[in-house]
């Protein structure tokens, strides 16, 4: 077995790992549950990251490893302790998920990246490193335009319709059905919605986001949520962009929200990062094989 470079991209809902050989060929992949300690708990997050990494590595010799995850994820002793075995065995270079996403979209050293998945953040990149940010405060303080934010707005709009006695649009009907609540203007209906949401981790509100995209075709409430999401995301990246390409990453930017964001950013060089784990793997390849390491070959 030849030596490989291993890259791992960690998010709130999944952990993805890719192994590259010296030619840039993908020789291993691994996937597991979310590896962000803030949304998954330290112990479970560490297990998920280790599972994805070991699956991708297989029996290959590890030459270099890059781990990309939210910048505030390792700021507590409990998280550091949970991840200690992984760091001891893999010895990763820890960088932010934004640096990983930018590298997935371009070889350029400078530009900006907008990530909108379970959470959201915009980052200015210089020499492949994060130098300024907008957003990225987590579900409690921000994440505007993210799947979490869109899902939360969907539930809020549904509760307003239930309690105010206004007509139910497609979005409200979809949310009520999703939580098995009666289609009625009643305390029973609102109570069912609130109870269903509170039984789960807050980040699970993201599961309602697809309902908004589906309803927006003929529901002005849903369309308004998507427009506010797009305006917020475009504003975040414009806050930090100072030239160079803008890389777009995350599932929300592959929905109608993403199409609207692209309209709002017309005139700027926009690139996609469909697989951020490839960006982490390429940065690991640069560490292992040198600055001329080829881009990943899928």
C-alpha positions as CSV (number, residue, x, y, z in Angstrom):
1,X,0.0,0.0,0.0
2,X,1.2,3.5,-0.9
3,X,1.1,6.5,1.4
4,X,-1.9,8.8,1.2
5,X,-3.1,12.2,2.3
6,X,-6.3,12.2,4.3
7,X,-8.8,15.0,4.5
8,X,-11.9,15.2,6.8
9,X,-14.7,17.7,6.5
10,X,-16.9,17.9,9.6
11,X,-20.4,19.3,9.8
12,X,-23.4,19.3,12.0
13,X,-25.1,16.4,10.2
14,X,-22.2,14.4,8.7
15,X,-18.5,13.8,8.7
16,X,-16.9,13.1,5.3
17,X,-13.3,11.8,4.8
18,X,-11.3,11.3,1.5
19,X,-7.9,9.8,1.0
20,X,-5.8,10.8,-2.0
21,X,-2.6,9.3,-3.5
22,X,0.3,11.3,-4.9
23,X,-1.4,11.5,-8.4
24,X,-4.6,13.0,-6.9
25,X,-6.7,9.9,-7.3
26,X,-9.3,9.2,-4.6
27,X,-8.3,5.9,-3.0
28,X,-10.7,5.9,-0.1
29,X,-13.8,7.5,1.3
30,X,-15.6,7.4,4.6
31,X,-18.8,8.8,6.0
32,X,-20.4,9.0,9.4
33,X,-22.7,11.1,11.5
34,X,-22.1,14.7,12.5
35,X,-18.8,15.6,14.0
36,X,-19.5,19.1,15.4
37,X,-19.3,18.8,19.2
38,X,-21.7,21.7,19.7
39,X,-24.6,20.0,17.9
40,X,-23.8,16.3,18.5
41,X,-22.0,16.1,21.9
42,X,-18.2,15.7,22.3
43,X,-18.1,11.9,22.7
44,X,-20.4,11.1,19.8
45,X,-18.8,13.7,17.5
46,X,-15.3,12.2,18.2
47,X,-16.6,8.7,17.4
48,X,-18.2,9.8,14.2
49,X,-15.0,11.6,13.0
50,X,-12.9,8.6,13.8
51,X,-15.2,6.3,12.0
52,X,-15.2,8.4,8.8
53,X,-11.4,8.8,8.9
54,X,-10.5,5.1,9.5
55,X,-12.9,4.0,6.8
56,X,-11.3,6.3,4.2
57,X,-7.8,5.4,5.3
58,X,-8.3,1.7,5.1
59,X,-4.9,-0.1,5.1
60,X,-3.0,2.8,3.5
61,X,-0.1,4.5,5.2
62,X,-1.0,7.9,6.5
63,X,1.4,10.7,5.3
64,X,-0.6,13.8,6.3
65,X,-4.1,14.6,7.6
66,X,-6.1,17.8,7.6
67,X,-9.3,18.1,9.7
68,X,-11.7,20.9,8.9
69,X,-14.4,21.8,11.4
70,X,-16.1,24.9,12.8
71,X,-13.5,27.2,14.4
72,X,-15.0,27.3,17.9
73,X,-15.4,23.5,18.1
74,X,-12.3,22.8,20.2
75,X,-12.5,25.5,22.8
76,X,-13.5,23.3,25.8
77,X,-11.5,20.7,27.8
78,X,-14.3,18.1,27.4
79,X,-14.1,18.3,23.6
80,X,-10.3,18.2,23.6
81,X,-10.4,15.1,25.9
82,X,-13.0,13.3,23.7
83,X,-10.9,13.9,20.6
84,X,-7.5,13.1,22.2
85,X,-7.3,9.5,20.9
86,X,-8.1,10.6,17.4
87,X,-5.4,13.4,17.5
88,X,-2.9,10.9,18.9
89,X,-3.4,8.4,16.1
90,X,-4.0,10.6,13.1
91,X,-2.1,13.8,14.1
92,X,-4.3,16.0,11.9
93,X,-3.6,19.7,11.1
94,X,-6.7,21.4,12.4
95,X,-8.2,24.1,10.2
96,X,-11.7,25.6,9.9
97,X,-14.4,24.2,7.7
98,X,-14.4,27.5,5.8
99,X,-10.8,27.0,4.7
100,X,-11.6,23.5,3.6
101,X,-14.6,24.7,1.6
102,X,-12.6,27.4,-0.1
103,X,-9.9,24.9,-1.1
104,X,-12.5,22.6,-2.5
105,X,-13.6,25.2,-4.9
106,X,-10.3,26.8,-6.1
107,X,-6.5,26.7,-6.1
108,X,-6.6,30.5,-5.6
109,X,-5.0,31.6,-2.3
110,X,-7.3,34.6,-1.8
111,X,-11.0,35.2,-2.0
112,X,-14.1,34.4,0.1
113,X,-16.3,31.5,0.9
114,X,-20.0,31.4,1.8
115,X,-21.2,28.2,3.6
116,X,-24.9,27.6,4.1
117,X,-25.7,24.1,5.4
118,X,-27.1,23.3,8.8
119,X,-25.4,26.6,9.9
120,X,-24.0,29.5,8.0
121,X,-20.9,31.6,7.8
122,X,-19.0,33.9,5.3
123,X,-15.2,34.1,5.5
124,X,-12.5,36.2,3.8
125,X,-9.6,34.0,2.8
126,X,-6.0,35.2,2.4
127,X,-3.1,32.8,1.6
128,X,-5.6,30.0,2.2
129,X,-6.2,31.1,5.8
130,X,-9.3,32.7,7.4
131,X,-8.7,36.4,8.1
132,X,-12.3,37.8,8.6
133,X,-15.7,36.4,9.1
134,X,-19.4,37.3,9.1
135,X,-21.9,35.1,10.9
136,X,-21.0,31.7,12.1
137,X,-22.2,32.2,15.7
138,X,-24.2,29.0,15.9
139,X,-27.9,28.3,16.1
140,X,-28.6,30.2,19.3
141,X,-27.0,33.5,18.2
142,X,-27.2,33.5,14.5
143,X,-26.9,31.1,11.5
144,X,-29.2,33.4,9.4
145,X,-30.1,31.9,6.1
146,X,-29.0,28.4,7.1
147,X,-31.2,25.2,7.0
148,X,-31.7,25.6,10.8
149,X,-32.8,29.2,10.4
150,X,-35.1,28.4,7.5
151,X,-36.7,25.5,9.4
152,X,-37.2,27.6,12.5
153,X,-38.9,30.3,10.5
154,X,-41.2,27.7,8.9
155,X,-42.3,26.5,12.4
156,X,-42.7,30.1,13.6
157,X,-44.8,31.0,10.6
158,X,-47.0,28.0,11.2
159,X,-47.5,28.8,14.8
160,X,-48.5,32.3,13.9
161,X,-51.1,31.0,11.4
162,X,-52.5,28.5,14.0
163,X,-52.8,31.1,16.8
164,X,-53.9,34.1,14.7
165,X,-56.6,32.2,12.8
166,X,-55.3,33.1,9.4
167,X,-55.7,30.8,6.4
168,X,-53.3,27.9,6.2
169,X,-51.0,28.0,3.1
170,X,-49.0,25.1,1.7
171,X,-46.1,25.6,4.2
172,X,-48.2,25.6,7.3
173,X,-50.1,22.5,6.1
174,X,-46.8,20.8,5.5
175,X,-45.4,21.6,8.9
176,X,-48.6,20.4,10.6
177,X,-48.5,17.2,8.7
178,X,-44.8,16.6,9.5
179,X,-45.4,16.7,13.2
180,X,-48.8,14.9,13.1
181,X,-50.7,18.0,14.4
182,X,-54.3,18.7,13.5
183,X,-55.1,21.2,10.8
184,X,-56.9,23.5,13.1
185,X,-56.7,27.0,14.7
186,X,-56.4,25.6,18.2
187,X,-54.2,25.3,21.3
188,X,-54.1,21.5,20.6
189,X,-52.5,22.1,17.2
190,X,-50.0,24.7,18.4
191,X,-49.2,22.5,21.4
192,X,-48.4,19.5,19.2
193,X,-46.1,21.6,17.1
194,X,-44.2,23.0,20.1
195,X,-44.0,19.6,21.8
196,X,-42.6,17.9,18.6
197,X,-39.9,20.6,18.2
198,X,-38.9,20.6,21.9
199,X,-38.5,16.8,22.0
200,X,-35.6,17.1,19.6
201,X,-32.2,18.8,19.6
202,X,-32.6,22.5,18.4
203,X,-30.5,21.8,15.4
204,X,-33.1,19.3,14.2
205,X,-35.3,22.3,13.1
206,X,-33.2,22.1,9.9
207,X,-35.4,19.2,8.8
208,X,-38.2,21.6,8.1
209,X,-36.1,23.6,5.6
210,X,-37.0,21.4,2.5
211,X,-40.7,22.0,3.2
212,X,-40.1,25.8,2.6
213,X,-38.5,25.2,-0.8
214,X,-41.4,22.9,-1.9
215,X,-44.1,25.3,-0.7
216,X,-42.5,28.5,-2.1
217,X,-44.0,27.9,-5.6
218,X,-47.4,29.2,-4.5
219,X,-47.1,30.2,-0.8
220,X,-46.0,33.8,-0.3
221,X,-45.0,33.0,3.3
222,X,-42.6,30.4,2.2
223,X,-41.3,32.5,-0.6
224,X,-40.7,35.4,1.9
225,X,-38.6,33.1,4.1
226,X,-36.4,32.0,1.2
227,X,-36.0,35.6,0.1
228,X,-34.9,36.7,3.5
229,X,-32.5,33.8,3.7
230,X,-30.9,34.7,0.4
231,X,-30.6,38.4,1.2
232,X,-28.9,37.5,4.5
233,X,-26.5,35.1,3.0
234,X,-25.5,37.4,0.2
235,X,-25.1,40.2,2.7
236,X,-22.8,38.1,4.9
237,X,-20.4,37.3,2.1
238,X,-20.4,40.9,0.7
239,X,-19.4,42.0,4.2
240,X,-16.1,40.2,3.9
241,X,-15.3,40.0,0.2
242,X,-12.4,42.1,-1.0
243,X,-11.7,40.5,-4.4
244,X,-11.0,37.1,-5.8
245,X,-13.4,34.2,-6.3
246,X,-16.4,33.5,-4.0
247,X,-16.8,29.9,-3.3
248,X,-20.3,28.6,-2.5
249,X,-20.7,25.6,-0.3
250,X,-23.4,23.8,1.6
251,X,-26.7,22.2,0.9
252,X,-28.8,25.4,1.2
253,X,-26.9,26.9,-1.8
254,X,-28.1,24.0,-3.9
255,X,-31.7,24.9,-3.4
256,X,-33.8,27.9,-4.7
257,X,-32.1,30.0,-2.0
258,X,-28.7,29.4,-3.8
259,X,-30.2,30.4,-7.1
260,X,-31.3,33.7,-5.6
261,X,-28.0,34.2,-3.8
262,X,-26.3,33.9,-7.2
263,X,-28.6,36.5,-8.7
264,X,-27.7,38.9,-5.8
265,X,-24.0,38.3,-6.4
266,X,-24.1,38.9,-10.2
267,X,-20.8,40.2,-11.5
268,X,-18.6,38.4,-9.1
269,X,-16.6,35.2,-9.9
270,X,-18.7,32.4,-8.3
271,X,-17.4,28.9,-7.8
272,X,-18.9,25.8,-6.3
273,X,-17.5,23.4,-3.7
274,X,-19.8,20.4,-4.0
275,X,-17.4,18.2,-1.9
276,X,-15.5,20.1,0.8
277,X,-13.8,16.8,1.9
278,X,-11.9,17.0,-1.4
279,X,-10.6,20.4,-0.3
280,X,-9.4,19.0,3.0
281,X,-7.8,16.1,1.2
282,X,-6.0,18.4,-1.3
283,X,-4.6,20.6,1.5
284,X,-3.4,17.4,3.2
285,X,-1.8,16.4,-0.2
286,X,0.0,19.7,-0.3
287,X,1.4,18.9,3.1
288,X,2.4,15.4,2.1
289,X,3.6,15.8,-1.5
290,X,4.4,19.5,-1.8
291,X,2.8,22.7,-3.2
292,X,2.4,21.3,-6.7
293,X,0.2,18.4,-5.5
294,X,-2.4,17.9,-8.2
295,X,-6.1,18.7,-7.6
296,X,-8.2,15.6,-6.7
297,X,-9.3,13.3,-9.6
298,X,-12.7,12.0,-8.9
